[in-house]
């Protein structure tokens, strides 16, 4: 039997379609839903560095900080719902030379609630200068 006969055999075609569907479902079934989260972060003084961390015992990169940029920040970030659902803590940190760092923390559920209900993660910290500066 040559290749053409194998491809046109109805039973083999049905088998190939079934295999293709199973592969497609397994790939999409394993992927997590990604949500777009809008950030509006200001600071006093402007030009401060902003980083984001999502940490939890089941997350492989929980020590990793994601750099969002300098304030003022107006932007969006794609974040996995599964990653945040497994998170013990979601942390934003604002840093500026000569000032104390400021952090804001949520658990995974409260982070999603704020992002969805308000439509934005909004924060305006006023950094406190170091006494020796």
C-alpha positions, -999 to +999 in steps of 0.1 A: +000+000+000+015+033-010+013+066+009-016+080-012-037+049-004-029+052+033-039+089+034-071+083+017-082+054+038-112+067+058-102+048+090-067+062+090-080+097+082-103+095+112-074+083+134-052+112+122-079+137+130-084+121+164-047+123+172-045+159+160-075+168+182-060+151+213-027+169+208-045+203+204-066+197+236-036+185+256-016+216+246-044+241+254-056+222+284-022+225+301-018+262+294-029+286+320-052+315+314-033+348+310-049+380+322-039+416+313-033+437+344-031+475+341-006+493+364-006+530+373+022+537+397+035+572+406+060+581+433+074+611+451+101+616+439+094+606+403+120+584+385+119+557+411+125+520+401+095+497+404+097+458+406+071+431+409+074+397+426+049+368+427+060+342+453+047+310+467+059+275+476+047+259+444+061+286+421+095+278+405+107+314+401+094+329+433+127+347+440+126+365+407+117+402+406+103+416+374+114+452+365+084+473+355+103+506+349+107+541+363+078+561+378+054+573+366+043+540+351+013+536+329+013+502+314+000+466+312+015+433+321+004+398+311+001+377+342-009+340+345-040+335+366-027+301+378+005+317+390-013+343+410-038+318+424-009+297+437+008+328+452+012+334+489+022+370+482+023+395+453+047+424+461+053+457+444+085+475+455+095+512+447+131+521+452+151+554+447+187+562+457+188+582+489+153+570+500+139+541+519+122+514+498+085+511+500+065+479+494+029+470+489+018+434+493-013+413+485-022+376+487-031+362+452-068+365+456-068+401+468-045+411+440-069+397+414-099+413+431-082+447+430-070+443+394-105+431+382-128+453+403-109+485+399-095+476+365-061+488+376-034+484+402-029+520+414-003+531+439+014+564+448+040+560+475+058+590+490+093+578+497+111+589+529+146+602+526+175+585+544+185+607+574+222+608+563+213+623+529 
